Amino acid sequence: MRVDLGDRQRTEHQDQGKITGADGQGYARRGTKAKRSVADGLVAGGAPLVLDMYSRGQFEWVDGDEAIHTWANVRPYVKHHHDHVSTRCRGVHLFQMG
């Protein structure tokens, strides 16, 4: 499933520095960017993928098989920088519900 998150953001989540997921829950970004290998395992294990590609105006939630396919397509554009992930699209961040 692919959902555009741009219009779903709740003010109370934004005020707390969170994003609103496709499920309506608030998610907070963890402190550091993730390595690609960590993202590989999470997506393969069923974690949803949030694409925040500022340069393309893309802010989407992708889950299920589509998350695996989408991650395979965007992964080459994510580059390592000092053992962490950095990219033209803000990087890969881990979020936790909270």
Biopython code that builds the backbone (N, CA, C, O; Angstrom):
import numpy as np
from Bio.PDB.StructureBuilder import StructureBuilder

atoms = [
    (1, "MET", "N", (0.838, -1.171, 0.000)),
    (1, "MET", "CA", (0.000, 0.000, 0.000)),
    (1, "MET", "C", (0.889, 1.243, 0.000)),
    (1, "MET", "O", (1.880, 1.305, 0.728)),
    (2, "ARG", "N", (0.536, 2.211, -0.806)),
    (2, "ARG", "CA", (1.264, 3.480, -0.881)),
    (2, "ARG", "C", (0.295, 4.594, -0.520)),
    (2, "ARG", "O", (-0.782, 4.703, -1.104)),
    (3, "VAL", "N", (0.685, 5.430, 0.456)),
    (3, "VAL", "CA", (-0.169, 6.511, 0.930)),
    (3, "VAL", "C", (0.635, 7.805, 0.962)),
    (3, "VAL", "O", (1.732, 7.839, 1.519)),
    (4, "ASP", "N", (0.099, 8.868, 0.368)),
    (4, "ASP", "CA", (0.722, 10.189, 0.436)),
    (4, "ASP", "C", (0.471, 10.749, 1.834)),
    (4, "ASP", "O", (-0.678, 10.898, 2.250)),
    (5, "LEU", "N", (1.545, 11.058, 2.556)),
    (5, "LEU", "CA", (1.421, 11.545, 3.928)),
    (5, "LEU", "C", (1.299, 13.060, 4.025)),
    (5, "LEU", "O", (1.021, 13.586, 5.102)),
    (6, "GLY", "N", (1.499, 13.760, 2.930)),
    (6, "GLY", "CA", (1.518, 15.222, 2.969)),
    (6, "GLY", "C", (0.300, 15.844, 3.613)),
    (6, "GLY", "O", (0.435, 16.777, 4.404)),
    (7, "ASP", "N", (-0.876, 15.358, 3.301)),
    (7, "ASP", "CA", (-2.105, 15.938, 3.833)),
    (7, "ASP", "C", (-2.584, 15.269, 5.105)),
    (7, "ASP", "O", (-3.611, 15.670, 5.653)),
    (8, "ARG", "N", (-1.883, 14.271, 5.590)),
    (8, "ARG", "CA", (-2.326, 13.518, 6.765)),
    (8, "ARG", "C", (-1.656, 13.966, 8.059)),
    (8, "ARG", "O", (-1.974, 13.443, 9.127)),
    (9, "GLN", "N", (-0.746, 14.912, 7.984)),
    (9, "GLN", "CA", (0.011, 15.297, 9.166)),
    (9, "GLN", "C", (-0.864, 16.042, 10.168)),
    (9, "GLN", "O", (-1.518, 17.029, 9.832)),
    (10, "ARG", "N", (-0.862, 15.555, 11.397)),
    (10, "ARG", "CA", (-1.645, 16.166, 12.465)),
    (10, "ARG", "C", (-0.822, 17.253, 13.149)),
    (10, "ARG", "O", (0.372, 17.082, 13.390)),
    (11, "THR", "N", (-1.462, 18.348, 13.450)),
    (11, "THR", "CA", (-0.787, 19.470, 14.093)),
    (11, "THR", "C", (-0.117, 19.050, 15.393)),
    (11, "THR", "O", (1.014, 19.452, 15.669)),
    (12, "GLU", "N", (-0.810, 18.242, 16.194)),
    (12, "GLU", "CA", (-0.217, 17.838, 17.480)),
    (12, "GLU", "C", (1.043, 17.004, 17.282)),
    (12, "GLU", "O", (1.957, 17.073, 18.104)),
    (13, "HIS", "N", (1.109, 16.223, 16.216)),
    (13, "HIS", "CA", (2.333, 15.461, 15.930)),
    (13, "HIS", "C", (3.431, 16.399, 15.456)),
    (13, "HIS", "O", (4.577, 16.275, 15.889)),
    (14, "GLN", "N", (3.102, 17.328, 14.579)),
    (14, "GLN", "CA", (4.100, 18.269, 14.081)),
    (14, "GLN", "C", (4.677, 19.102, 15.224)),
    (14, "GLN", "O", (5.880, 19.362, 15.263)),
    (15, "ASP", "N", (3.819, 19.517, 16.151)),
    (15, "ASP", "CA", (4.277, 20.303, 17.297)),
    (15, "ASP", "C", (5.239, 19.521, 18.183)),
    (15, "ASP", "O", (6.054, 20.109, 18.895)),
    (16, "GLN", "N", (5.143, 18.195, 18.138)),
    (16, "GLN", "CA", (6.007, 17.326, 18.929)),
    (16, "GLN", "C", (7.190, 16.790, 18.127)),
    (16, "GLN", "O", (7.960, 15.975, 18.635)),
    (17, "GLY", "N", (7.343, 17.238, 16.875)),
    (17, "GLY", "CA", (8.444, 16.775, 16.036)),
    (17, "GLY", "C", (8.243, 15.379, 15.488)),
    (17, "GLY", "O", (9.215, 14.694, 15.171)),
    (18, "LYS", "N", (6.990, 14.942, 15.369)),
    (18, "LYS", "CA", (6.666, 13.610, 14.881)),
    (18, "LYS", "C", (6.052, 13.694, 13.490)),
    (18, "LYS", "O", (5.659, 14.763, 13.024)),
    (19, "ILE", "N", (5.982, 12.534, 12.841)),
    (19, "ILE", "CA", (5.210, 12.426, 11.612)),
    (19, "ILE", "C", (3.982, 11.585, 11.910)),
    (19, "ILE", "O", (3.983, 10.772, 12.834)),
    (20, "THR", "N", (2.946, 11.782, 11.132)),
    (20, "THR", "CA", (1.734, 10.973, 11.255)),
    (20, "THR", "C", (1.796, 9.905, 10.182)),
    (20, "THR", "O", (1.861, 10.214, 8.992)),
    (21, "GLY", "N", (1.778, 8.648, 10.598)),
    (21, "GLY", "CA", (1.829, 7.536, 9.662)),
    (21, "GLY", "C", (0.491, 7.294, 9.001)),
    (21, "GLY", "O", (-0.508, 7.914, 9.365)),
    (22, "ALA", "N", (0.466, 6.406, 8.041)),
    (22, "ALA", "CA", (-0.766, 6.068, 7.329)),
    (22, "ALA", "C", (-1.807, 5.491, 8.271)),
    (22, "ALA", "O", (-3.002, 5.528, 7.979)),
    (23, "ASP", "N", (-1.360, 4.957, 9.401)),
    (23, "ASP", "CA", (-2.267, 4.381, 10.398)),
    (23, "ASP", "C", (-2.788, 5.419, 11.385)),
    (23, "ASP", "O", (-3.546, 5.084, 12.296)),
    (24, "GLY", "N", (-2.384, 6.688, 11.210)),
    (24, "GLY", "CA", (-2.846, 7.761, 12.084)),
    (24, "GLY", "C", (-2.040, 7.918, 13.361)),
    (24, "GLY", "O", (-2.270, 8.859, 14.121)),
    (25, "GLN", "N", (-1.101, 7.016, 13.612)),
    (25, "GLN", "CA", (-0.261, 7.082, 14.808)),
    (25, "GLN", "C", (0.882, 8.074, 14.596)),
    (25, "GLN", "O", (1.301, 8.328, 13.467)),
    (26, "GLY", "N", (1.374, 8.627, 15.698)),
    (26, "GLY", "CA", (2.527, 9.524, 15.638)),
    (26, "GLY", "C", (3.812, 8.732, 15.761)),
    (26, "GLY", "O", (3.903, 7.818, 16.580)),
    (27, "TYR", "N", (4.807, 9.072, 14.955)),
    (27, "TYR", "CA", (6.100, 8.405, 14.964)),
    (27, "TYR", "C", (7.193, 9.441, 15.148)),
    (27, "TYR", "O", (7.212, 10.463, 14.462)),
    (28, "ALA", "N", (8.109, 9.175, 16.080)),
    (28, "ALA", "CA", (9.225, 10.078, 16.354)),
    (28, "ALA", "C", (10.492, 9.505, 15.741)),
    (28, "ALA", "O", (10.734, 8.299, 15.792)),
    (29, "ARG", "N", (11.292, 10.380, 15.166)),
    (29, "ARG", "CA", (12.554, 9.945, 14.580)),
    (29, "ARG", "C", (13.545, 9.643, 15.682)),
    (29, "ARG", "O", (13.675, 10.402, 16.643)),
    (30, "ARG", "N", (14.240, 8.534, 15.539)),
    (30, "ARG", "CA", (15.301, 8.203, 16.474)),
    (30, "ARG", "C", (16.490, 9.103, 16.197)),
    (30, "ARG", "O", (16.555, 9.739, 15.145)),
    (31, "GLY", "N", (17.413, 9.163, 17.112)),
    (31, "GLY", "CA", (18.487, 10.137, 17.085)),
    (31, "GLY", "C", (19.453, 10.105, 15.918)),
    (31, "GLY", "O", (19.982, 11.153, 15.547)),
    (32, "THR", "N", (19.706, 8.955, 15.325)),
    (32, "THR", "CA", (20.731, 8.894, 14.292)),
    (32, "THR", "C", (20.156, 8.323, 13.003)),
    (32, "THR", "O", (19.109, 7.677, 12.994)),
    (33, "LYS", "N", (20.861, 8.577, 11.935)),
    (33, "LYS", "CA", (20.493, 7.973, 10.652)),
    (33, "LYS", "C", (20.918, 6.509, 10.674)),
    (33, "LYS", "O", (21.840, 6.123, 11.393)),
    (34, "ALA", "N", (20.236, 5.713, 9.881)),
    (34, "ALA", "CA", (20.500, 4.271, 9.849)),
    (34, "ALA", "C", (21.410, 3.914, 8.682)),
    (34, "ALA", "O", (21.429, 4.592, 7.654)),
    (35, "LYS", "N", (22.150, 2.854, 8.862)),
    (35, "LYS", "CA", (22.926, 2.301, 7.767)),
    (35, "LYS", "C", (21.970, 1.616, 6.797)),
    (35, "LYS", "O", (20.887, 1.175, 7.181)),
    (36, "ARG", "N", (22.386, 1.534, 5.534)),
    (36, "ARG", "CA", (21.554, 0.849, 4.540)),
    (36, "ARG", "C", (21.274, -0.592, 4.937)),
    (36, "ARG", "O", (20.168, -1.091, 4.732)),
    (37, "SER", "N", (22.272, -1.262, 5.504)),
    (37, "SER", "CA", (22.082, -2.666, 5.885)),
    (37, "SER", "C", (21.009, -2.811, 6.961)),
    (37, "SER", "O", (20.286, -3.808, 6.976)),
    (38, "VAL", "N", (20.894, -1.843, 7.851)),
    (38, "VAL", "CA", (19.848, -1.869, 8.867)),
    (38, "VAL", "C", (18.490, -1.691, 8.200)),
    (38, "VAL", "O", (17.541, -2.411, 8.509)),
    (39, "ALA", "N", (18.401, -0.730, 7.285)),
    (39, "ALA", "CA", (17.150, -0.512, 6.553)),
    (39, "ALA", "C", (16.782, -1.740, 5.726)),
    (39, "ALA", "O", (15.606, -2.094, 5.637)),
    (40, "ASP", "N", (17.772, -2.392, 5.122)),
    (40, "ASP", "CA", (17.510, -3.626, 4.361)),
    (40, "ASP", "C", (16.770, -4.639, 5.215)),
    (40, "ASP", "O", (15.755, -5.193, 4.795)),
    (41, "GLY", "N", (17.283, -4.879, 6.420)),
    (41, "GLY", "CA", (16.688, -5.875, 7.302)),
    (41, "GLY", "C", (15.309, -5.486, 7.795)),
    (41, "GLY", "O", (14.418, -6.331, 7.889)),
    (42, "LEU", "N", (15.128, -4.215, 8.108)),
    (42, "LEU", "CA", (13.826, -3.764, 8.593)),
    (42, "LEU", "C", (12.749, -3.885, 7.520)),
    (42, "LEU", "O", (11.652, -4.379, 7.784)),
    (43, "VAL", "N", (13.066, -3.435, 6.319)),
    (43, "VAL", "CA", (12.082, -3.496, 5.231)),
    (43, "VAL", "C", (11.790, -4.957, 4.876)),
    (43, "VAL", "O", (10.635, -5.327, 4.663)),
    (44, "ALA", "N", (12.827, -5.776, 4.814)),
    (44, "ALA", "CA", (12.620, -7.200, 4.512)),
    (44, "ALA", "C", (11.781, -7.879, 5.590)),
    (44, "ALA", "O", (11.059, -8.835, 5.306)),
    (45, "GLY", "N", (11.875, -7.385, 6.831)),
    (45, "GLY", "CA", (11.115, -7.943, 7.932)),
    (45, "GLY", "C", (9.699, -7.415, 8.058)),
    (45, "GLY", "O", (8.973, -7.791, 8.979)),
    (46, "GLY", "N", (9.295, -6.536, 7.128)),
    (46, "GLY", "CA", (7.918, -6.061, 7.118)),
    (46, "GLY", "C", (7.689, -4.663, 7.642)),
    (46, "GLY", "O", (6.543, -4.222, 7.726)),
    (47, "ALA", "N", (8.754, -3.944, 8.000)),
    (47, "ALA", "CA", (8.577, -2.571, 8.476)),
    (47, "ALA", "C", (8.150, -1.672, 7.308)),
    (47, "ALA", "O", (8.640, -1.833, 6.191)),
    (48, "PRO", "N", (7.244, -0.734, 7.565)),
    (48, "PRO", "CA", (6.868, 0.195, 6.500)),
    (48, "PRO", "C", (8.019, 1.152, 6.192)),
    (48, "PRO", "O", (8.893, 1.385, 7.028)),
    (49, "LEU", "N", (8.001, 1.685, 5.005)),
    (49, "LEU", "CA", (9.020, 2.620, 4.538)),
    (49, "LEU", "C", (8.364, 3.978, 4.368)),
    (49, "LEU", "O", (7.309, 4.084, 3.742)),
    (50, "VAL", "N", (8.975, 5.014, 4.919)),
    (50, "VAL", "CA", (8.493, 6.380, 4.708)),
    (50, "VAL", "C", (9.507, 7.081, 3.816)),
    (50, "VAL", "O", (10.672, 7.236, 4.182)),
    (51, "LEU", "N", (9.047, 7.505, 2.637)),
    (51, "LEU", "CA", (9.906, 8.230, 1.707)),
    (51, "LEU", "C", (9.680, 9.713, 1.907)),
    (51, "LEU", "O", (8.565, 10.208, 1.744)),
    (52, "ASP", "N", (10.739, 10.419, 2.262)),
    (52, "ASP", "CA", (10.685, 11.868, 2.412)),
    (52, "ASP", "C", (11.704, 12.438, 1.444)),
    (52, "ASP", "O", (12.833, 12.752, 1.822)),
    (53, "MET", "N", (11.291, 12.569, 0.190)),
    (53, "MET", "CA", (12.185, 13.040, -0.862)),
    (53, "MET", "C", (11.833, 14.482, -1.178)),
    (53, "MET", "O", (11.054, 14.778, -2.085)),
    (54, "TYR", "N", (12.438, 15.369, -0.393)),
    (54, "TYR", "CA", (12.131, 16.795, -0.447)),
    (54, "TYR", "C", (12.263, 17.369, -1.860)),
    (54, "TYR", "O", (11.429, 18.162, -2.297)),
    (55, "SER", "N", (13.302, 16.965, -2.555)),
    (55, "SER", "CA", (13.552, 17.516, -3.895)),
    (55, "SER", "C", (12.461, 17.154, -4.899)),
    (55, "SER", "O", (12.286, 17.839, -5.907)),
    (56, "ARG", "N", (11.725, 16.073, -4.619)),
    (56, "ARG", "CA", (10.663, 15.626, -5.528)),
    (56, "ARG", "C", (9.275, 15.869, -4.951)),
    (56, "ARG", "O", (8.273, 15.534, -5.582)),
    (57, "GLY", "N", (9.209, 16.454, -3.750)),
    (57, "GLY", "CA", (7.918, 16.686, -3.119)),
    (57, "GLY", "C", (7.211, 15.399, -2.742)),
    (57, "GLY", "O", (5.981, 15.351, -2.697)),
    (58, "GLN", "N", (7.978, 14.360, -2.471)),
    (58, "GLN", "CA", (7.419, 13.047, -2.184)),
    (58, "GLN", "C", (7.520, 12.761, -0.684)),
    (58, "GLN", "O", (8.615, 12.744, -0.121)),
    (59, "PHE", "N", (6.382, 12.538, -0.053)),
    (59, "PHE", "CA", (6.316, 12.180, 1.363)),
    (59, "PHE", "C", (5.276, 11.089, 1.471)),
    (59, "PHE", "O", (4.084, 11.357, 1.616)),
    (60, "GLU", "N", (5.749, 9.836, 1.398)),
    (60, "GLU", "CA", (4.838, 8.700, 1.274)),
    (60, "GLU", "C", (5.165, 7.601, 2.275)),
    (60, "GLU", "O", (6.311, 7.416, 2.685)),
    (61, "TRP", "N", (4.131, 6.891, 2.647)),
    (61, "TRP", "CA", (4.212, 5.681, 3.467)),
    (61, "TRP", "C", (4.013, 4.511, 2.514)),
    (61, "TRP", "O", (3.039, 4.483, 1.762)),
    (62, "VAL", "N", (4.919, 3.557, 2.538)),
    (62, "VAL", "CA", (4.831, 2.380, 1.676)),
    (62, "VAL", "C", (5.029, 1.155, 2.564)),
    (62, "VAL", "O", (5.969, 1.102, 3.357)),
    (63, "ASP", "N", (4.137, 0.166, 2.429)),
    (63, "ASP", "CA", (4.314, -1.037, 3.228)),
    (63, "ASP", "C", (4.067, -2.292, 2.401)),
    (63, "ASP", "O", (3.711, -2.223, 1.225)),
    (64, "GLY", "N", (4.262, -3.438, 3.041)),
    (64, "GLY", "CA", (4.076, -4.716, 2.366)),
    (64, "GLY", "C", (5.114, -4.954, 1.276)),
    (64, "GLY", "O", (6.237, -4.454, 1.344)),
    (65, "ASP", "N", (4.717, -5.725, 0.276)),
    (65, "ASP", "CA", (5.623, -6.038, -0.836)),
    (65, "ASP", "C", (6.064, -4.780, -1.578)),
    (65, "ASP", "O", (7.169, -4.724, -2.118)),
    (66, "GLU", "N", (5.197, -3.776, -1.602)),
    (66, "GLU", "CA", (5.550, -2.535, -2.296)),
    (66, "GLU", "C", (6.708, -1.813, -1.598)),
    (66, "GLU", "O", (7.499, -1.138, -2.256)),
    (67, "ALA", "N", (6.812, -1.951, -0.269)),
    (67, "ALA", "CA", (7.940, -1.350, 0.456)),
    (67, "ALA", "C", (9.254, -1.998, 0.031)),
    (67, "ALA", "O", (10.257, -1.309, -0.155)),
    (68, "ILE", "N", (9.251, -3.314, -0.120)),
    (68, "ILE", "CA", (10.461, -4.025, -0.542)),
    (68, "ILE", "C", (10.881, -3.579, -1.935)),
    (68, "ILE", "O", (12.060, -3.319, -2.178)),
    (69, "HIS", "N", (9.931, -3.492, -2.841)),
    (69, "HIS", "CA", (10.208, -3.059, -4.213)),
    (69, "HIS", "C", (10.683, -1.600, -4.241)),
    (69, "HIS", "O", (11.643, -1.271, -4.938)),
    (70, "THR", "N", (10.012, -0.738, -3.490)),
    (70, "THR", "CA", (10.370, 0.681, -3.467)),
    (70, "THR", "C", (11.757, 0.882, -2.876)),
    (70, "THR", "O", (12.545, 1.662, -3.410)),
    (71, "TRP", "N", (12.071, 0.189, -1.778)),
    (71, "TRP", "CA", (13.394, 0.307, -1.167)),
    (71, "TRP", "C", (14.478, -0.132, -2.154)),
    (71, "TRP", "O", (15.531, 0.501, -2.230)),
    (72, "ALA", "N", (14.236, -1.193, -2.899)),
    (72, "ALA", "CA", (15.207, -1.640, -3.907)),
    (72, "ALA", "C", (15.449, -0.560, -4.960)),
    (72, "ALA", "O", (16.563, -0.418, -5.464)),
    (73, "ASN", "N", (14.407, 0.198, -5.288)),
    (73, "ASN", "CA", (14.542, 1.262, -6.291)),
    (73, "ASN", "C", (15.261, 2.501, -5.766)),
    (73, "ASN", "O", (16.020, 3.129, -6.505)),
    (74, "VAL", "N", (15.038, 2.863, -4.508)),
    (74, "VAL", "CA", (15.650, 4.093, -3.982)),
    (74, "VAL", "C", (16.992, 3.850, -3.299)),
    (74, "VAL", "O", (17.776, 4.785, -3.134)),
    (75, "ARG", "N", (17.267, 2.618, -2.901)),
    (75, "ARG", "CA", (18.503, 2.308, -2.178)),
    (75, "ARG", "C", (19.768, 2.786, -2.889)),
    (75, "ARG", "O", (20.673, 3.286, -2.220)),
    (76, "PRO", "N", (19.874, 2.657, -4.214)),
    (76, "PRO", "CA", (21.102, 3.117, -4.876)),
    (76, "PRO", "C", (21.357, 4.615, -4.732)),
    (76, "PRO", "O", (22.491, 5.064, -4.900)),
    (77, "TYR", "N", (20.340, 5.379, -4.428)),
    (77, "TYR", "CA", (20.492, 6.829, -4.292)),
    (77, "TYR", "C", (20.862, 7.243, -2.881)),
    (77, "TYR", "O", (21.103, 8.421, -2.616)),
    (78, "VAL", "N", (20.907, 6.276, -1.976)),
    (78, "VAL", "CA", (21.302, 6.521, -0.596)),
    (78, "VAL", "C", (22.770, 6.131, -0.488)),
    (78, "VAL", "O", (23.139, 4.993, -0.779)),
    (79, "LYS", "N", (23.612, 7.084, -0.065)),
    (79, "LYS", "CA", (25.043, 6.834, -0.015)),
    (79, "LYS", "C", (25.544, 6.885, 1.421)),
    (79, "LYS", "O", (24.987, 7.585, 2.267)),
    (80, "HIS", "N", (26.598, 6.134, 1.675)),
    (80, "HIS", "CA", (27.223, 6.148, 2.994)),
    (80, "HIS", "C", (28.041, 7.418, 3.153)),
    (80, "HIS", "O", (28.668, 7.895, 2.208)),
    (81, "HIS", "N", (28.023, 7.945, 4.344)),
    (81, "HIS", "CA", (28.850, 9.097, 4.700)),
    (81, "HIS", "C", (29.233, 8.897, 6.165)),
    (81, "HIS", "O", (28.383, 8.998, 7.049)),
    (82, "HIS", "N", (30.471, 8.623, 6.416)),
    (82, "HIS", "CA", (30.957, 8.356, 7.771)),
    (82, "HIS", "C", (30.163, 7.235, 8.433)),
    (82, "HIS", "O", (29.746, 7.364, 9.584)),
    (83, "ASP", "N", (29.956, 6.151, 7.722)),
    (83, "ASP", "CA", (29.268, 4.964, 8.211)),
    (83, "ASP", "C", (27.788, 5.178, 8.517)),
    (83, "ASP", "O", (27.146, 4.294, 9.083)),
    (84, "HIS", "N", (27.252, 6.301, 8.164)),
    (84, "HIS", "CA", (25.821, 6.525, 8.323)),
    (84, "HIS", "C", (25.254, 6.833, 6.952)),
    (84, "HIS", "O", (26.001, 7.058, 5.999)),
    (85, "VAL", "N", (23.976, 6.844, 6.854)),
    (85, "VAL", "CA", (23.343, 7.067, 5.572)),
    (85, "VAL", "C", (23.100, 8.550, 5.363)),
    (85, "VAL", "O", (22.597, 9.240, 6.250)),
    (86, "SER", "N", (23.457, 9.030, 4.193)),
    (86, "SER", "CA", (23.077, 10.382, 3.802)),
    (86, "SER", "C", (22.628, 10.314, 2.353)),
    (86, "SER", "O", (23.047, 9.431, 1.605)),
    (87, "THR", "N", (21.798, 11.226, 1.971)),
    (87, "THR", "CA", (21.239, 11.173, 0.634)),
    (87, "THR", "C", (20.701, 12.525, 0.233)),
    (87, "THR", "O", (20.535, 13.421, 1.060)),
    (88, "ARG", "N", (20.436, 12.653, -1.033)),
    (88, "ARG", "CA", (19.810, 13.872, -1.522)),
    (88, "ARG", "C", (18.386, 13.992, -1.014)),
    (88, "ARG", "O", (17.769, 15.048, -1.152)),
    (89, "CYS", "N", (17.863, 12.945, -0.437)),
    (89, "CYS", "CA", (16.476, 12.974, 0.023)),
    (89, "CYS", "C", (16.377, 12.889, 1.546)),
    (89, "CYS", "O", (15.428, 12.310, 2.073)),
    (90, "ARG", "N", (17.345, 13.458, 2.248)),
    (90, "ARG", "CA", (17.373, 13.577, 3.708)),
    (90, "ARG", "C", (17.839, 12.334, 4.448)),
    (90, "ARG", "O", (17.961, 12.381, 5.672)),
    (91, "GLY", "N", (18.097, 11.256, 3.787)),
    (91, "GLY", "CA", (18.626, 10.083, 4.472)),
    (91, "GLY", "C", (17.565, 9.096, 4.898)),
    (91, "GLY", "O", (16.370, 9.293, 4.679)),
    (92, "VAL", "N", (18.033, 8.037, 5.507)),
    (92, "VAL", "CA", (17.156, 6.995, 6.009)),
    (92, "VAL", "C", (17.153, 7.111, 7.520)),
    (92, "VAL", "O", (18.188, 6.947, 8.167)),
    (93, "HIS", "N", (16.000, 7.391, 8.071)),
    (93, "HIS", "CA", (15.861, 7.549, 9.507)),
    (93, "HIS", "C", (14.963, 6.446, 10.040)),
    (93, "HIS", "O", (14.050, 5.991, 9.351)),
    (94, "LEU", "N", (15.217, 6.029, 11.235)),
    (94, "LEU", "CA", (14.370, 5.059, 11.906)),
    (94, "LEU", "C", (13.360, 5.818, 12.751)),
    (94, "LEU", "O", (13.715, 6.776, 13.439)),
    (95, "PHE", "N", (12.110, 5.395, 12.700)),
    (95, "PHE", "CA", (11.056, 6.011, 13.488)),
    (95, "PHE", "C", (10.500, 4.987, 14.454)),
    (95, "PHE", "O", (10.482, 3.789, 14.171)),
    (96, "GLN", "N", (10.051, 5.468, 15.587)),
    (96, "GLN", "CA", (9.377, 4.594, 16.538)),
    (96, "GLN", "C", (8.072, 5.238, 16.948)),
    (96, "GLN", "O", (7.962, 6.460, 17.047)),
    (97, "MET", "N", (7.083, 4.389, 17.185)),
    (97, "MET", "CA", (5.784, 4.907, 17.589)),
    (97, "MET", "C", (5.939, 5.533, 18.964)),
    (97, "MET", "O", (6.635, 5.007, 19.833)),
    (98, "GLY", "N", (5.280, 6.659, 19.138)),
    (98, "GLY", "CA", (5.376, 7.276, 20.455)),
    (98, "GLY", "C", (4.773, 8.633, 20.518)),
    (98, "GLY", "O", (4.786, 9.266, 21.574)),
]
sb = StructureBuilder()
sb.init_structure("model")
sb.init_model(0)
sb.init_chain("A")
sb.init_seg("    ")
for serial, (resi, resn, name, xyz) in enumerate(atoms, 1):
    if name == "N":
        sb.init_residue(resn, " ", resi, " ")
    sb.init_atom(name, np.array(xyz, "f"), 0.0, 1.0, " ", f" {name:<3s}", serial, name[0])
structure = sb.get_structure()
